[in-house]
């Protein structure tokens, strides 16, 4: 099974040709595994050979089963994980005795048990990152929803010429749940489309909203007045289930909900009901409560959903930045001077 999961292993001979010698980690040669390389770009996105590792492999299939993960990952000292695709709870970490460094792409990763990592002597570092690809994906979903692009594309492939009246962005209202760095970029682009922008979050101030070209409103008002509600908050205990049945009921029947943040921010059963019963026009989603989204999940069968596979950050440019940073993080840790430490 292992060879099928591991692609483009960098051989020892190739690594040695760079003549950088070996980096020794507590008496053993460094071995690196890159998880969830579903796009098959990790090994080509950075020069891993500079690390002088004995083994660098990329796993191009998602693995949920802990026994299978342990069988694959047990020999490795370093794991590079792709955001929150594979959770690492204490029960799994305790079964990886060789693990010394866990690098997560992006700034944070809510699926890592940082306390357990500290207890087990596993250093956790991040790569940083840029939210612009997520902003771009969000606007792709908004445009696809309001101009009904999936139906147009399907009709053209079917050989028909189906005319469907879409909706203009100009003059419509974008409601932003969260006005941090990503939300602020969303507001900037909304103004280029000549949209009105309203915003709400727990700690958002009038001054902060106005400085980003948005009008601060109450939570319920945002859902009542927006043609598109777009979510841009971090997942936490405070934001889990932040958008529920009350908020979805407050939306107009021609309004769309867009979520490129985290699936659990929205109460999924309430969202399913809202879409199924046409409380709202539809939902454009890149994130879900369970990922990968099960093949038989009801969201996949509803006609008024636009779904993408948590691909908001998945651009070649973003991967080059992330994996180049991962190489830097691993080199710094091997040299005894860790950088970008989370735990």
Buried (B, 14 or more C-beta within 10 A) or exposed (E): EEEEBBBBEBEEEEBEEEEEEEBEBEEEBBBBBBBBBBBEBBBBBBEBBBBBBBBBBBBBEBBEEEEEBEBBBEEBBBBBBBBBBBBBEEEBBBBBEBBBBBBBBBBBBEBBBBEBBEEBEBBBBBBEBBBBBBBBBBBBBBBBBBBBBBBBEEBEEEEEEEEEEEBEBEEBBBBBBBBBEBBBBBBEBBBEBEBBBBBBBEEBEEEBBEEBBBBBBEBEBBBBBBBBBBBBBBBEEEBEEBBBBEBBBBBBEEBBBBBBBBBBBBBBEBBBBBBBEEBBBBBBBBBBBEBEBEEEBEBEEBEBBBBBEBBBBBBEEBBBBBBBBBBBBBBBBBEEEBEBEBB
